[in-house]
Structures are given as C-alpha cells and as structure tokens.
Amino acid sequence: MARLVVPVTMPGSVAGRVVNGNTGRGFPAVPVILVGTDVRVVTDAAGRFAMEDLPPGAYQVRADCGGFGSPTPRVVVSETRQARVLLVLEQEDRSGRDLRRCDN
C-alpha cells in the first residue's frame, strides 16, 4: 500500500513600522498593504503593524498615505519566520502644509 506524503507549508509573517521621514515619529492609522494581494492592515498608535499567516514568498510592502511618498521594499516571507520592514514616508509637497490624507 502506497502512502501519500503531502508537504505542509507553515505560514510566516511581516511586521514593521511606518514613520514620518521629517520627524522620525511613528505614523498612526496608516493603511499598509502587500502589493498584489488582498492583505491590508492599519498601523497602531506608534506606527507599528503586523501581517500574519502569509504563505512563504517574496512580497512588496507599501504604506498608503496621501501626500506622502512611500517606498515599496521587497520582503521575503519564510516559514515560521517574521520579515521586518521600516517604511519611511516623505512628504511630497514641500510647502510646509500638513498634507496627511490617509484612507483608513
């Protein structure tokens, strides 16, 4: 009798922080997405976020805050490991006005 062996893939996670490039302070209530997926979370009061139960693979992470440019770094999620990322948002309009328009 043959046995079927099915490999089990364990999920990983991404965690990080979104900060204001001008002040270095954490950015609260900013949506953070995994580009090309439906995964979306919102930062806490200190700008921290976590995305759990992700299949292993390469992803791009982006903070979605109008008026601020966001890098989209590539992160690699491994089984049972947490990928870490720091997203530094730079104000796009240099006029000095507060342009924060985040869609929560």
C-alpha positions as CSV (number, residue, x, y, z in Angstrom):
1,M,0.0,0.0,0.0
2,A,1.5,3.3,-1.1
3,R,1.4,6.3,1.3
4,L,0.8,9.8,0.0
5,V,3.1,12.3,1.7
6,V,1.9,15.9,1.4
7,P,4.4,18.6,2.4
8,V,3.0,21.1,4.8
9,T,4.0,24.7,4.4
10,M,4.0,26.8,7.5
11,P,3.0,30.4,7.3
12,G,5.2,33.3,8.0
13,S,4.6,37.0,8.8
14,V,5.7,40.6,8.1
15,A,6.0,43.2,10.9
16,G,7.3,46.7,10.9
17,R,6.8,50.3,11.5
18,V,5.7,53.3,9.4
19,V,7.5,56.6,10.4
20,N,7.4,60.2,9.3
21,G,10.6,61.0,7.5
22,N,10.6,64.5,8.8
23,T,10.1,63.8,12.5
24,G,11.1,60.1,12.9
25,R,7.8,59.5,14.8
26,G,5.6,56.6,14.2
27,F,2.6,57.2,11.9
28,P,-0.7,56.0,13.4
29,A,-3.7,54.8,11.5
30,V,-1.9,54.3,8.1
31,P,-3.1,51.5,5.9
32,V,-0.3,49.1,4.9
33,I,-0.7,46.7,2.1
34,L,1.0,43.7,0.4
35,V,1.1,44.8,-3.2
36,G,-0.8,42.5,-5.5
37,T,-2.7,40.8,-2.7
38,D,-5.8,41.5,-0.6
39,V,-3.8,41.7,2.6
40,R,-4.2,45.1,4.3
41,V,-3.7,46.2,7.9
42,V,-3.6,49.6,9.7
43,T,-0.8,50.8,11.9
44,D,-1.3,51.2,15.7
45,A,-0.7,54.4,17.7
46,A,3.1,54.0,17.4
47,G,3.1,53.3,13.7
48,R,3.6,49.5,14.1
49,F,1.9,46.8,12.0
50,A,1.9,43.1,11.6
51,M,0.6,40.8,8.9
52,E,0.2,37.1,10.0
53,D,-0.4,33.8,8.3
54,L,1.3,34.6,5.0
55,P,2.4,32.0,2.5
56,P,6.2,31.9,2.1
57,G,7.4,34.0,-0.9
58,A,8.5,37.5,-1.9
59,Y,6.2,40.5,-1.5
60,Q,6.3,44.3,-1.7
61,V,5.0,46.3,1.2
62,R,3.5,49.8,0.8
63,A,2.0,52.3,3.2
64,D,-0.9,54.1,1.7
65,C,-1.0,57.7,2.9
66,G,-1.9,60.6,0.6
67,G,0.5,63.5,0.5
68,F,3.4,61.2,1.4
69,G,5.6,59.1,-0.8
70,S,6.0,55.5,0.3
71,P,8.9,53.2,-0.6
72,T,7.8,49.7,-1.7
73,P,10.5,47.4,-0.3
74,R,10.7,43.8,-1.2
75,V,10.4,41.4,1.7
76,V,10.8,37.6,1.8
77,V,8.5,35.7,4.0
78,S,9.9,32.4,5.2
79,E,8.2,29.6,7.0
80,T,7.7,30.4,10.7
81,R,9.9,33.5,10.5
82,Q,9.0,37.1,10.7
83,A,10.2,39.5,8.0
84,R,10.9,43.0,9.3
85,V,10.4,46.3,7.4
86,L,10.7,50.0,8.1
87,L,8.7,52.3,5.9
88,V,9.8,55.9,6.0
89,L,7.2,58.3,4.5
90,E,8.5,61.5,2.9
91,Q,6.2,64.5,2.5
92,E,5.6,65.0,-1.3
93,D,4.6,68.7,-1.0
94,R,7.4,70.8,0.5
95,S,5.2,73.9,1.1
96,G,5.1,73.1,4.8
97,R,1.4,72.4,4.8
98,D,0.2,69.2,6.6
99,L,-0.9,67.1,3.7
100,R,-1.8,63.9,5.6
101,R,-4.8,62.4,3.8
102,C,-4.8,58.7,4.7
103,D,-7.7,56.5,3.8
104,N,-8.4,54.4,6.9
